[in-house]
């Protein structure tokens, strides 16, 4: 449990019994809220890099009025937290810690109503983030849709995905998927306890953005998660693959050499800050150095490569992306806003190889008013988030076992003088109906709420009925819901671009 005591002004709930012990939350605007619920023992010392363990049970009602600690952020010391416009922490979020296996619940009532449950998996790749970000507050969604919302913290980066099985043996065979196994244990907690919080353990939707979407993708192929969720949503995070064991083992050997350790006991004794800072000194993209590993057990196959895993073929899926994902990542580029022809060509080559010129021509036809900078960002967007979402949807639809629904957000935020257009993460406060918590990202005026009303309604309808309100996606029609102030259905959007990238 979070250590902070409840402020005296909070109206407290009665104690709710869970499989680990009783907990007491607080009331807020018609909801019962429970924060910092411990679902796993602290993964420290001998438990570092091991599958999560159940916590020691407790008898007295534990305080559940404050968020639990987020995971250690990639390369940072304990207590530090990086942030971005798409992921600001909540004002009351505590310092980061290895002891991070906590979840949060918002519910309209601790009764027997058996409401749909929506479990959110945060973004930040596999490196950063937490379930306590301000835009992830589940209150508005729970209140609007009469659902139970849950957000989750779990191990990240080197603490969650350092594959040691080939080095230290069977006890560490699943260390490269430890963070994903944390999520599985959180879903087991939902199965075992959510009825006491007014939810239906037989009607669970998992949804996530960016790295959270990749986590959803992986769960679709994890035997340990089978039966723990019944619908899934992937937002700007199509995860087709997991990391190969060979690559993950090379990373682990290099890190152990830097640390100067060669036994499990010595590695377990490395101080948190030393391990975290050393982990990012290796060459390679920090976001991908430590990511879930295709270990053959926890993750026995790629979720959507070369086809969709049959494990959860019967689970309905919704997937989509934002029109200008890459602007959020390119905003720090020294020439953002003044891209040269060489800058644009580089983005196109990375997306389409020797068909780069064809891609640029197709994008200029699709977006005739775009500047060179935004054409370059569009090339990066379609070559990654968008085309991989299409591939994932195609492979899911080919199973013909459960529907897959495609969406695209095209509404543009006015912040940053409109330079971001429709960036990565913009849909999060719209889906959560948290416009007022994200005005620095969505801007002023009525338009953000108009779009939020439509998107949150669709997500809630999908969680309740498995149908968000538009036709399923298939390779013939490719029907896509395009969200904007005035939303519409469109068949095969960006068809020329898709043909080039195929």
N, C-alpha and C positions, 0 to 999 in steps of 0.2 A: 504494500500500500504506500501511497505517497505519505511523506512524513508530516506535511503541514497540517496543523489542526484547523478545524472548520471555523470560519469567522462566526462570531456570536449571532450575527443577523440572519444567518441561513436557517431556513425552515428545514429540519431534518426529516428524512424518511424513516420509517420503521426498518429494523434490520431485515435483510433478505438473506436467506440461507443459500449458500453455494456449496459445491463439492469440495471447496478448500476451506470454507468457514463463512460465518455471517459477515455481511457488509452493510454499511449505512451511508446513503448518499444524501442528496438535498433536492428540494423542489425549486424549479425555475420556470416561470411563465407557463404553468400548466403541465410541465413534464417532471418526471423523476429522473435525476441525473446521477450517475455513478462514475467517478473518475479514478484512475489509478488502481484498477482492479488487477491484482497479481494473478497471472495464469501460469507462471513458471518460476522455478527456483532461480536464484541469481546464478547466471552462467559464468562463474568466476572460478579461479583456482583450478582444481582438477576437472571442473565441469566446462572450462573454457574449450571451445571447439567441439564439444560433445553435443549429441541430441539433447533437447530440453528435457528437464526433469520436473515432476510435479513439486509444488512448494510444500513445505511442512504445513499441515493444517493448523488452524487457529480456532480458538473458542470464543473469545470476546469479539463483539462486532468491530470490524476494522473500519477506519475512517476512509471514505471514498468521495471526498469533496475536492480533491486536487489531482491534477495530472501526475502520472508516474514519470520517471526519468525517460527521456529519449535515449536511443542508442548513441554510442560514441560516433561522431561524424568523421568521415574519412580524413586522416592525417592530422586531426585536431586532438588536443588534450582533453581529458575528462573535464566536463563542465562547460566546454565551448560549443557553440552552435552557429553554423553559417546559415544565412537566410537569403531570400530573393523575393522580388515582388510576387512571384507565383507560389511562395511557400513561407510566409512570415509566421513565426511562432506565436502562440497565444500568449497574452500578457502574463499568465500565471504558470507557464510551463517551467518546470525546474531544470536544473543543470543536467547535462548528459552524463551517462554512466554505463558501465558494462552491465549493471543490474537494471535491465530495461524491459523485462517481459511483463508489460502492463497493457490493459485495454480499457476502453471507456464506453459507457452505454448511456443512450438517451432513450427514454420510453414514455409513452403517454400514460402508462399505468402498470403497476406490479400486480396485475390481475390475471385472470384466466382467458384473456381475449385472443391469445395465440395470433398475434399480428405478424405480417411479413417482416423478415429481418434483413437488413442491409449492412454488410460488413465491408468497410473501406480499407484498402491497402494503399499506403501513401506512396508518393513519388520521391524523386531524388536519386533515380537509378537504383543501384544496390549499394550506394555509397553514403547517402545522406538522407535527411528528412525524419519525420516522426508523425504519429497519429494525433499529435497535439497542436498542429498548425492551426492558425486562426480560421482559415477558410474551411477547415475540416470539421468545424463544430457541427455536430449532427442534430442540433435542436430544431432548426427550421424545417428540415426534411421530415423528422419524426412528427413534428406538430402538424405539418401540412398534409402528410399522407397517412397518418395513423399507423406508422411503422416503428420498429425498433432499429435504431442505428448504432453501429459499433465501429470504433476505430482502434487500430492495433499498433503497438510498438514491437519491434523485433530486432535481432542482431543484424548489423550491416557491415559492409566492407571486409576488412581482414578478420574481424571477429565473427562474422557470419559465413564467410565463403573461402576460407583458407583450406585447400584440399591437402590433407596430410595422410590419406589412406595408403598411398604407395610408399610413404616414408616411415610412418609409425605403426602401420598395421591395422588390424580389424577394428580396434577400439576407436579409430579415427576414420573409418571407411566412409562415413557420411558427413565429415566436417565441412566439405565443400558445399553442402546444402543445409547447414545448421540454421541459417536464417529462415529458409523456407520451411524447415521442420518446426521452427517456432510458430509460424503462421498456421501450420497444421494443428499444433497443440492449441492455439487460440481458437481455431474452429471446433476442436473437440470440446473446449470450454463452452462455446456457444451451444453445441449439441446438448451438453449435459446440464446447462444452467439457464438458458435463455427463457425457458418457459416460466421461471420464477420472476422474470422481468417483463412478462406480458408478451413474449415473442413465441413464434412457432419454430421449433428446431427442424421441422420438416419443410420449411419454406424459407430458405436462406439464399440471398443473392450476394455474391462477391463482386465488388467493383473497385477499380483502381486506375490511376492515371500515370503515364510515363513508366517509371520503374514499377509502379503499382500495377499497371496494365501487363507488364511482362510477368510479374508475380502471378496475376490471374492466369495468364497463358500457361505458365509452368504448372500451376495447380491442376489444370485440365489434364495433365499427363502424370500426376503423382498418385500412385496407388494408395498412399496413406491418407489422401484427401478425398478419396472416393466416398460418396454418400454424405459428405459434410456440407455440400452446397448444391443448389438445385437450379440456379441461373447464374450467368456471369456477364460482366460488362468490362470491356477493354477500351480505355480512353487514351489515345495517343501513346500506346505502348505495346504494339504487336510483338510478342516474343515468339519467334519461330524456333529458336534453338537454345540449348544450354552449352556451357563451356566444356570443351573436350578435356578429358582427364590428363592427357599429355601436357597440354598448355598449362593447366592448373598446377600440375606437379612441378613444372619448371619454375613457375612463379614461387611456389612454396620453398623449393630448394634455394632459390636465390635469396629469399627473405631470411631463411634460417642462417645462411652464410653471413649476411649483413649483421644479424643479431649475435652471431657467434655461439649458437646453441645447437645441440644435436640429439637431445632427448626430450620426450614429452614433459618430463618434470621440469626441466630447465625452461622450456617454452612457457609452461603454465606460470612460472615465477617471474617472467618478464613484466615489469611495471606497465600499466595500461598506456601511459603517455609515450613511453619508449617504443612499445609495439606499434602504436598508432602512427607515430611520426616516421618510424623506419619503413612502414608499409608503403608509403608513397614515394620513397626514394628510388624504387625500381623504375626502369624505363617502361613506357607504355601509358595508355590512357587510363587515368585514375578510375574513371567510372567502370572500366572493364577489367582492371587487374584482378579484382575479386568479385566474381559473380557466380550464380548457381552452376554447379558442376554436374555433368552427365555421369553420375557415379555408378549407374547400373542398378541401384537399389532405391534410394529415395527418389531419384529421377532416372528411370530406366531407359528413356528414349527422348529424343527431341519432341517438343509438344506439337510442332507444325512443320516439320521438315523430315522427309520430303512430302509428307502428307499429314493429315490431322491424326493425332493419337486416337485410337478407338475407345480409350478408357471412359471418357465422358461424352461420347458421341450423342447421347440422349439429353444433354444439357443445353437449353437454349442460350444463345449468345448474342450480345449486341457489341458492335465495334465501330470505331470511327476516329476522326482526327480533325485538326483545325487547319484552316486554309493556309496560314502563314507560320507554321510551327517554328521554323528556324530563326525568325527574327529575334526571339528571346535569347537565343544562343549567340547570334551574330551582333547583338547590340553593342558589345564591348569591342568589336573589331575596330581598329584605328581608322578604317576608311568607311565605316557603316554610314550610309547616306551618300557616299561618293565612290561607290565601287567602280573600278576600271574594267575595261573589257577583259583583261587578264583575270581579274577577280571572279567575274561572272563565268568565264570559260572554265576556271578551276572547279567551281561548284558544279558545273554541268558535267565535266569529265568524271568527277567523283560519283555522280549519280548515274551516268549513262555510258561511261567509257567512250568507245569510238562512235557512239550515236549521240554525242553531246550536242552537235549542231542541230540535229533533228529535234532533240529535247527542247533546246532554246527556242526554236521556231514554233514548236507546239505551245510552249508557255507564253510566248509573246502574242500568239493568237488568242489564247485563253484569257490573258490579262493585258490587253493592249495599252492600258494606262499606267502600267507598272514602270518604275524607274529601274535602271540597271541593278541597283542594290536589291530591290524587291524581286526582280527576276532571278538574281543569284540566290536569294533566300528561298524562292519558290522551287528552284532546282534541288536544293538540299532537302526541302520539305517533301517533295513528291518522291525523291529518290530513297527516302528512308521511311518516315512515319506513314506516308500515304500509300505507297506501293506495297509495303509489307502488310498494311491493314487489308488491302485488296487481296493479296495472296492468302492471308490467313482466312479471310471470309470465303474465298473460293474453295479452299481445302475443307473448311467446315461444311459449307453447303454441299460439297461433293459426297459427303457421308449420307445425306438424305435421311438423317435420323432425328434431327431437331433443327429448328429454324435458326438462321443467323440474320441479324438486322444491321444495316450499314447506315451511318450518319456522317455528316460533315458540318462543322460550324464555320460560317463565313462572316458573321457579324464582326465588325472591327472596333476595337477599343479606341477612344480618342486620346488616351494618355500618351505621354511622350510625343506630343504634337502629331499623333497619328502614325508615327513611324513604325510602331509594332504591328499595325494592322490587326490580324487575328492570330496571335502568337500561341505557342505552347503554354498550356496550363490555364488559358483564358476560360475554358468551359467549367473549371472546378467550382468557382463561386456561383456560377449559373446553375449547375446541377444541384448543388447543395442549397440553393435559394438563399445564399449568403451575400447578396449584393452589398448590403450596408457594411459588412465586415471587410469589403474588398474595394471600396471606392478608389483607393490609390491605384488599382489595377484595371477596373472596369470603367472608371470615370463617372462624371455626374450625369444628371438628366434621367429621363424615363426609360430610355432604350434598354439599358442593362436589365431592368426588372421585367420588361416585356419579353426579352429572350429567356431570362431565368424562369419565368412562369411556364414557358413552353418546354424547356429542357427538363426542369424538375418534374413536371407532370409526366413526361415520357418515361423518365427513369422510374418514377413511382408506379406507373401503370405496368411497366415491364416487371418490376419486382412483385407486383400483385397478380399479374395474369400471364406472364411470359410473352406478352405482345405489347410493344411500345406504341402501336397505333399506325403503323405503315407496313407495306408488304415486305415479306422476307426477301433477302438478297439471293440471287442465283446468277449463274454465268450467262444466262440468256438476256435478262432484263437489267441486272445490276442496279435495281431500284435503291435509291439513296435519299434519306431525309436530309435536306439542307436547312439548317437552323439559321435564322436571321430575324430581324424585326418582323418581316413578312416571310415566314418559312414556306417551303415548297417541297414537292417530290421531284426528283430528277433521275432519269434512267441513264446509267453509264456516264456520270460526270467526268470531265477530263479524259474523254475516250482517246483522243490523239496521244496524250501523254502516256496513258496506260499502254497503248500499242507500242510506243517507243521503248518503254521500260520492260515490256514483256519479251 
